[in-house]
Amino acid sequence: MEAATIHWYGALIGLAIAIILILKKLNPVYSLFLGAITGSLIGGADFLQTTTIIINGTQSIIGIVVRVLAAGVLAGVMMDSGAAETIAQTIVRKLGGSKAILALALATMIITAVGVFIPVAVLIVAPIGLSVAKTMGFSKIALLLALSGGGKAGNVISPNPNSIAVANGFGVELSDVMLYGFIPAVFGLLVTVFVATMIRNKGSEIKDSDIKMPADTSDYPPFRKAIVAPVVAILLLMVNPVGSVFGIPALQSLKLDAMYVLPVAGIIGMMAMGKAKKILDYTASGMNRMTATVLILIGAGAIAGLISASDLSVRIVALINESGISGTFLAPIAGVLMAAATASTSTGVILASGSFGKTILDIGTAPIAAAVMVHTGATVIDQLPQGNYFHVTAGSMYMSIKERMEVVPYEAIIGGVMTIVSTVLYGFIF
């Protein structure tokens, strides 16, 4: 059967339907599928062609799904063993006092960077942060910005689903995405500390009733053991880049994919913490934590299939050419718009890379530059109310929806700075 070419308006209508349904609180997976189906039919496909478009779209993200499921081992170990909490507490304790905002932002950045989902990282650091912020006298808005901004910085250098997705989408190594994201992440951290300090008195104060520290931390591992899993993961992920830089054939030939590295790092970390007997519990927990993400990724694949089958990217390139602006900007713009539409970094990068990846590369943008620009772009306004991150972080701070909305523009500044830095560095300088 001849493949259908969907009219651009079908793709836009399908995406709009998916967004509206998500905003109406329909399950995001069903929203994405319904948007993809409706957009295909409106765009000119018949029922059989629509089925093919959806299947092709979902098949395109299977590689991402496999790696995300593998990452569940590391995530389960870090979260369920108390290792993530230990790392956060150590950083805050060492830096605390006058450097409280830096300490909290850095703690969330590192927890996210070692493979913990950003909403979970905020939840982990929030109890410590509320206690520190109460003592130091800064507001909930400033505290949440410190945690969220630090998490965003960590998210662009982590082996999380978003990094895996963008690496897979542009055919580059996960380790390269993490390395190239480091400079934008540092800028993100610095801007987070600066802006959070500027607004430290804006918004409501923290109440005594908001502080709920963990009742028992006696079973948490010491820092030297808690850090083993992330260190092993980083070292193994760096094997291929080190081999390439120094021309070591033995290291270059290993080709250590995240599918191998992240579970192995989790298991080694588990053994270092003396938790080997809990391997079944931790892996089951990690799998459960990844299930919702995997389902959303499949839904995102469906609508990415719709956009890829349409002539929308051709229209956008024509619009860019007519406007006279550089085609390099398509990568960050795609990341910003797709993540804003879905209120999800990982879903946003899948849609951006799957739908506009070929066009971005055809313009002449290098694959790693495109990946980092899309990735950082997806952190600008991915914290909107139609996504779970908005509500999870509001709950962690005991905030109303209105007060949580006040943080969104400041979070956009953090993501915006990282996007500008990555675009200047990798889009125009290197």
Steps between C-alpha positions, in 0.01 A plus 500: 500500500629845410587715800271795563626856503304694758417863436670734745171619646414141598818479706431832671137409572605161636758657729249764614241231579756307704591813699136593564420147619802503733382834640156344549671237720453207262781247542799642304558171315143487370514873423809454284354198319168673434680808372714286269201307363281807451781701341581218257138469387451876467833529320392265222583144609250216491450263795759248381759771432427652841571166665831480314595853607428425867688168493800652323508782753486272803759263350741790461530544876558135598873562534426778746256280694759223542758742637249670729399164647868421553542835679232384745755281678723797584200718590356232732832455677561872549151578627405195705835450674511855635814573294342805333395643838849442640663688213255792537543522877879489472514783249265720701685428823840580349390820324203612719482833687570802282522276192161338563346583162810378317504185713137415430526574126821299472353210697199478268724537196722212606211274603341555158833464322561155650183361346212596729193650328479876557159490680635231732821697556294802610295278731819358653662839568179686592478391869863600556445820304192604697690461826804695374285770338299549818821549697655736243176695446440468128165433335338195343524653153875554536543148640305333221691699238828384655390136488334516159781698339760264643294207375477649150878546493549140611245373252707600195803303622323193635437148366128569542233413237523845341876467438457145372220615269689791347817292457301229323309755293815655352711184492766618747651349813323561831835588655552773237159652578597508868845648434384768258222595739744572782581865418132598454425316826762702690348822367158370601620436854661844531191679371282292732700612804503863385126524425394300809711732715338806338148376580579344838236717672232474230194290581378323812718399791556140603292383795608263775229259384664480154814339640474122502841338511534121452431319826785247473815537294709248692490249214627749243845414359800725575600745227805302387276204420203700372714662231633171356213431256501843330880508485511156335228608254690816403833316464350229280313752286827688449684193367411562134570877500836446676590234246413737214688798645819307576477262206484180707350229274423264789278760668342614175398145411315439828196708397350505849138597448282638779302176475798323659660778702208620714388157633861397566568825688185449707596143592858597592368788712253265666782259593720785627218607735455143626152482347557208261217301659256772394573472130150366428334780698708779346469377142124451538469849644709646219286326240182634661641852503578478128165355390312831481790660314516216249128525428524874441802443274292259290222760474758761402630262235153478348460874459863531387408250230217729391724807481776305322250375239380854434651784302505722810880503523524606134261788569698607805830497311341708224375747761848521653656562158246769420557674834874514444592362843761226540375142468711421808222645713263222393659259749447706818163629380380143436612400850328797663170459315466121527587491871261789567226320311536182703635651826768231497871513421523139384180510291605836358838377380341191342254715307767754405762248388253259343305766316766754406825306545559424132417857401732641767785280377425575132543871577860416589492487879738242648317212675650562847437876472140433397453256787625742766306796363176300488572362846562833668210656309271238651578631851368853441125461559452131572358583845149595388179390680405227250801296617563308820821691587303817573270325746762275664725797575208711624410219741858473624491868602137497627421770244173606343469482121514880482822520700655216297422694181708789630812284479449405132648820346810473718544135402472607135792738556718206613409286200527801271855576610607138448341505154671826402837371622470171313380676182785751504762235582393213277287675240735782409844476668595131480 
